[in-house]
């Protein structure tokens, strides 16, 4: 199973390879992950491109908090975002609409 750093590296690679996926999106996502592999991560989308990696973005539009293992499950399709939110595994602070759009960015 990949760790969060590997997942964000993969997301970054996909965003660079297919920037069209981010068309019309302009947002800064902050991820606050707890657990052994946790930490602060980001996905920043804007101007037709995207970037993902370690560290918190400045002035995020949305902050997503969850356990590191739940994030990996979410990013790899083993955990549904809505189910995670409803069960309290996923907490959102900020623009809920952006959370819904993130699904399309995380998946191939």
One Martini backbone bead per residue (centre of mass of N, CA, C, O) as a GRO file, in nm:
protein
  108
    1UNK     BB    1   0.097   0.036   0.023
    2UNK     BB    2   0.080   0.352  -0.004
    3UNK     BB    3   0.180   0.661   0.076
    4UNK     BB    4   0.109   0.988   0.081
    5UNK     BB    5   0.361   1.083  -0.075
    6UNK     BB    6   0.314   0.892  -0.317
    7UNK     BB    7   0.036   0.998  -0.392
    8UNK     BB    8   0.120   1.298  -0.443
    9UNK     BB    9   0.325   1.230  -0.662
   10UNK     BB   10   0.119   1.102  -0.856
   11UNK     BB   11  -0.066   1.345  -0.883
   12UNK     BB   12   0.150   1.535  -0.995
   13UNK     BB   13   0.212   1.370  -1.249
   14UNK     BB   14  -0.079   1.381  -1.365
   15UNK     BB   15  -0.103   1.691  -1.381
   16UNK     BB   16   0.137   1.728  -1.579
   17UNK     BB   17   0.024   1.527  -1.805
   18UNK     BB   18  -0.299   1.649  -1.740
   19UNK     BB   19  -0.407   1.968  -1.728
   20UNK     BB   20  -0.705   1.953  -1.836
   21UNK     BB   21  -0.832   1.842  -1.567
   22UNK     BB   22  -0.818   2.158  -1.441
   23UNK     BB   23  -1.021   2.298  -1.590
   24UNK     BB   24  -1.169   2.569  -1.412
   25UNK     BB   25  -0.975   2.534  -1.174
   26UNK     BB   26  -0.948   2.729  -0.855
   27UNK     BB   27  -0.742   2.585  -0.601
   28UNK     BB   28  -0.672   2.527  -0.244
   29UNK     BB   29  -0.550   2.235  -0.097
   30UNK     BB   30  -0.566   2.106   0.229
   31UNK     BB   31  -0.380   1.854   0.418
   32UNK     BB   32  -0.463   1.687   0.733
   33UNK     BB   33  -0.265   1.427   0.847
   34UNK     BB   34  -0.289   1.150   1.035
   35UNK     BB   35  -0.034   0.964   1.162
   36UNK     BB   36   0.260   0.814   1.076
   37UNK     BB   37   0.218   0.948   0.758
   38UNK     BB   38   0.165   1.225   0.818
   39UNK     BB   39   0.057   1.565   0.744
   40UNK     BB   40   0.127   1.820   0.517
   41UNK     BB   41  -0.068   1.900   0.226
   42UNK     BB   42  -0.112   1.959  -0.141
   43UNK     BB   43  -0.344   2.118  -0.383
   44UNK     BB   44  -0.282   2.317  -0.675
   45UNK     BB   45  -0.515   2.509  -0.872
   46UNK     BB   46  -0.433   2.683  -1.185
   47UNK     BB   47  -0.400   2.800  -1.494
   48UNK     BB   48  -0.415   2.496  -1.616
   49UNK     BB   49  -0.282   2.380  -1.344
   50UNK     BB   50  -0.088   2.150  -1.127
   51UNK     BB   51  -0.004   2.083  -0.770
   52UNK     BB   52   0.172   1.839  -0.557
   53UNK     BB   53   0.239   1.799  -0.190
   54UNK     BB   54   0.420   1.914   0.051
   55UNK     BB   55   0.256   2.113   0.245
   56UNK     BB   56   0.109   2.414   0.300
   57UNK     BB   57  -0.095   2.636   0.179
   58UNK     BB   58  -0.180   2.943   0.103
   59UNK     BB   59  -0.485   3.015   0.154
   60UNK     BB   60  -0.703   2.800   0.169
   61UNK     BB   61  -1.023   2.688   0.057
   62UNK     BB   62  -0.948   2.396   0.177
   63UNK     BB   63  -0.976   2.156   0.450
   64UNK     BB   64  -0.848   1.825   0.493
   65UNK     BB   65  -0.933   1.577   0.738
   66UNK     BB   66  -0.730   1.277   0.804
   67UNK     BB   67  -0.624   0.976   0.782
   68UNK     BB   68  -0.374   0.838   0.610
   69UNK     BB   69  -0.517   0.566   0.533
   70UNK     BB   70  -0.781   0.697   0.429
   71UNK     BB   71  -0.656   0.862   0.203
   72UNK     BB   72  -0.542   0.628   0.040
   73UNK     BB   73  -0.819   0.494  -0.003
   74UNK     BB   74  -0.944   0.733  -0.150
   75UNK     BB   75  -0.727   0.764  -0.384
   76UNK     BB   76  -0.767   0.436  -0.464
   77UNK     BB   77  -1.096   0.364  -0.425
   78UNK     BB   78  -1.172   0.222  -0.134
   79UNK     BB   79  -1.295   0.511  -0.060
   80UNK     BB   80  -1.569   0.699  -0.017
   81UNK     BB   81  -1.619   1.029   0.025
   82UNK     BB   82  -1.908   1.035   0.137
   83UNK     BB   83  -1.876   0.808   0.343
   84UNK     BB   84  -1.643   0.941   0.499
   85UNK     BB   85  -1.801   1.192   0.584
   86UNK     BB   86  -2.047   1.053   0.725
   87UNK     BB   87  -1.842   0.884   0.930
   88UNK     BB   88  -1.591   1.098   1.006
   89UNK     BB   89  -1.315   1.049   0.831
   90UNK     BB   90  -1.405   1.330   0.697
   91UNK     BB   91  -1.292   1.667   0.711
   92UNK     BB   92  -1.438   1.997   0.647
   93UNK     BB   93  -1.289   2.319   0.560
   94UNK     BB   94  -1.500   2.503   0.363
   95UNK     BB   95  -1.544   2.426   0.030
   96UNK     BB   96  -1.755   2.176  -0.059
   97UNK     BB   97  -1.748   2.186  -0.373
   98UNK     BB   98  -1.441   2.116  -0.394
   99UNK     BB   99  -1.459   1.830  -0.285
  100UNK     BB  100  -1.621   1.713  -0.525
  101UNK     BB  101  -1.395   1.784  -0.746
  102UNK     BB  102  -1.155   1.607  -0.641
  103UNK     BB  103  -1.223   1.327  -0.748
  104UNK     BB  104  -1.133   1.391  -1.048
  105UNK     BB  105  -0.828   1.436  -0.967
  106UNK     BB  106  -0.757   1.161  -0.821
  107UNK     BB  107  -0.854   1.030  -1.070
  108UNK     BB  108  -0.797   0.894  -1.392
   0.00000   0.00000   0.00000
